[in-house]
Amino acid sequence: MKLPRSIAGWTIAVFGVLALVMGTVGLLWPEAQLRMLGFEVPETRAVGDHTGTFLLASSMAAFNMGVYYLLATVTEWRAFYRFTVVFRLVTFTVFTIAVLADIAPDRFFGVAAWEGLGAVATAVGLRLDARRGAPAGGIDASEGAAATADAEEGTGPAGAAPADAVR
């Protein structure tokens, strides 16, 4: 796997690795995941308690999200980076409200803080990268001329929108 080529890319990569790891922990050792988040782990579950099913689904989603974030890092997909800033701030807000409304335990605020700090770190990284001219849209500097030609023709590298090809 290629290492990130930008500050924002590193923030996305770190989140991706952690999402992948936490998803794996939830799939392989769900009780540990629940304890880390501050939830009780009873000896037995009541009939109709679908905590395990929900944790399985959430862990699989986290695992997949980790893969998506790492793929975005490898391709330096900056539009995805910007998208994550907005939605990680939304996640921070929802999780914070859940803690304040006593829907989730206080320790769950750590998840909210992680989302909020990650969003801010990526936003700062995007700003710093823009100032120093970091790679954009999965295009290496050596591919700049081809990207310009593709942009003029309305095409871009495989899987990239034309706007991404020239950013």
C-alpha positions as CSV (number, residue, x, y, z in Angstrom):
1,M,0.0,0.0,0.0
2,K,1.2,3.5,-0.8
3,L,1.7,5.9,2.0
4,P,-0.4,9.1,2.0
5,R,1.0,12.0,0.0
6,S,-0.6,14.8,2.0
7,I,-1.4,15.9,5.5
8,A,-5.1,15.4,4.9
9,G,-4.3,12.0,3.5
10,W,-2.6,11.0,6.7
11,T,-5.6,12.0,8.8
12,I,-7.9,9.9,6.6
13,A,-5.4,7.0,6.7
14,V,-5.3,7.1,10.6
15,F,-9.1,7.1,10.8
16,G,-9.3,4.3,8.2
17,V,-6.8,2.0,10.1
18,L,-8.6,2.6,13.4
19,A,-12.0,2.0,11.9
20,L,-10.7,-1.2,10.3
21,V,-9.2,-2.3,13.7
22,M,-12.3,-1.4,15.7
23,G,-14.5,-3.1,13.3
24,T,-12.4,-6.2,13.5
25,V,-12.5,-6.1,17.3
26,G,-16.3,-5.8,17.2
27,L,-16.6,-8.8,14.9
28,L,-14.1,-11.0,16.8
29,W,-14.5,-9.9,20.4
30,P,-17.8,-8.0,20.7
31,E,-17.7,-7.9,24.5
32,A,-14.5,-6.0,24.5
33,Q,-16.0,-3.5,22.1
34,L,-19.0,-2.9,24.4
35,R,-16.8,-2.5,27.4
36,M,-14.6,0.0,25.6
37,L,-17.7,2.1,24.8
38,G,-18.9,2.0,28.4
39,F,-21.8,-0.4,27.9
40,E,-22.7,-3.3,30.3
41,V,-22.0,-6.8,29.2
42,P,-24.5,-9.1,31.1
43,E,-23.9,-12.8,31.5
44,T,-26.9,-13.6,29.4
45,R,-29.2,-11.5,27.1
46,A,-32.9,-11.3,27.4
47,V,-35.1,-12.8,24.7
48,G,-35.5,-10.1,22.1
49,D,-32.2,-8.3,23.0
50,H,-30.5,-7.8,19.7
51,T,-27.4,-6.1,21.0
52,G,-25.2,-8.7,19.4
53,T,-26.9,-8.3,16.0
54,F,-26.6,-4.6,16.1
55,L,-22.9,-4.8,17.2
56,L,-22.3,-7.2,14.3
57,A,-23.8,-4.8,11.8
58,S,-22.0,-1.8,13.3
59,S,-18.7,-3.6,13.4
60,M,-19.0,-4.7,9.8
61,A,-19.9,-1.1,8.8
62,A,-16.8,0.2,10.6
63,F,-14.6,-2.5,9.0
64,N,-16.0,-1.5,5.5
65,M,-15.6,2.2,6.3
66,G,-12.0,1.6,7.2
67,V,-11.4,0.0,3.8
68,Y,-13.2,3.0,2.1
69,Y,-11.0,5.5,3.9
70,L,-7.8,3.6,3.1
71,L,-8.9,3.4,-0.6
72,A,-9.5,7.2,-0.6
73,T,-6.0,7.6,0.9
74,V,-4.3,5.5,-1.7
75,T,-6.0,7.4,-4.5
76,E,-5.7,10.8,-2.7
77,W,-9.4,11.4,-3.3
78,R,-9.7,14.9,-1.9
79,A,-13.4,15.3,-2.6
80,F,-13.9,12.4,-0.3
81,Y,-11.7,14.1,2.3
82,R,-13.9,17.2,2.2
83,F,-17.1,15.1,2.4
84,T,-15.8,13.4,5.6
85,V,-15.2,16.7,7.3
86,V,-18.9,17.6,7.1
87,F,-20.3,14.2,8.0
88,R,-17.8,13.6,10.9
89,L,-19.0,16.9,12.3
90,V,-22.6,15.7,12.0
91,T,-21.6,12.5,13.7
92,F,-19.9,14.5,16.5
93,T,-23.1,16.4,17.0
94,V,-25.4,13.4,17.1
95,F,-23.1,11.4,19.4
96,T,-22.7,14.4,21.8
97,I,-26.5,14.9,21.9
98,A,-26.9,11.1,22.7
99,V,-24.6,11.5,25.7
100,L,-26.1,14.7,26.9
101,A,-29.6,13.2,26.6
102,D,-28.6,10.1,28.5
103,I,-29.2,7.9,25.5
104,A,-25.5,6.8,25.6
105,P,-23.1,6.4,28.5
106,D,-20.6,9.2,29.3
107,R,-17.7,7.2,27.9
108,F,-19.4,7.3,24.5
109,F,-18.4,11.0,24.4
110,G,-14.9,9.8,23.5
111,V,-16.3,8.5,20.2
112,A,-17.9,11.9,19.6
113,A,-14.7,13.7,20.4
114,W,-12.7,11.4,18.1
115,E,-15.1,12.3,15.3
116,G,-15.0,16.0,15.9
117,L,-11.2,16.1,16.3
118,G,-10.8,14.0,13.2
119,A,-13.0,16.3,11.2
120,V,-11.0,19.3,12.4
121,A,-7.7,17.6,11.7
122,T,-8.7,16.7,8.2
123,A,-10.0,20.3,7.6
124,V,-6.8,21.8,8.8
125,G,-4.8,19.2,6.7
126,L,-6.8,20.2,3.6
127,R,-6.1,23.9,4.2
128,L,-2.4,23.3,4.8
129,D,-2.2,21.0,1.7
130,A,-3.8,23.7,-0.4
131,R,-1.2,26.2,0.7
132,R,1.7,24.0,-0.1
133,G,0.3,22.5,-3.4
134,A,-0.3,18.9,-2.3
135,P,-1.4,16.3,-4.9
136,A,-5.0,16.6,-5.8
137,G,-7.7,14.2,-6.9
138,G,-5.4,11.2,-7.2
139,I,-3.1,12.9,-9.8
140,D,0.6,12.8,-9.4
141,A,2.5,15.9,-10.4
142,S,4.0,13.9,-13.3
143,E,0.5,13.4,-14.6
144,G,-0.4,17.1,-14.6
145,A,-0.3,17.6,-18.3
146,A,-2.4,14.6,-18.9
147,A,-4.9,15.8,-16.3
148,T,-5.1,19.2,-17.9
149,A,-5.8,17.6,-21.3
150,D,-8.4,15.3,-19.7
151,A,-10.1,18.2,-18.0
152,E,-10.4,20.1,-21.3
153,E,-12.0,17.1,-22.9
154,G,-14.3,16.5,-19.9
155,T,-12.7,13.2,-18.9
156,G,-10.5,12.3,-16.0
157,P,-8.5,9.4,-14.6
158,A,-10.5,6.2,-14.1
159,G,-13.1,6.7,-11.4
160,A,-12.5,10.4,-11.0
161,A,-14.9,13.2,-11.8
162,P,-13.6,15.8,-14.3
163,A,-13.6,18.4,-11.5
164,D,-11.3,16.2,-9.4
165,A,-8.9,15.9,-12.3
166,V,-8.0,19.6,-12.2
167,R,-8.2,20.4,-8.4
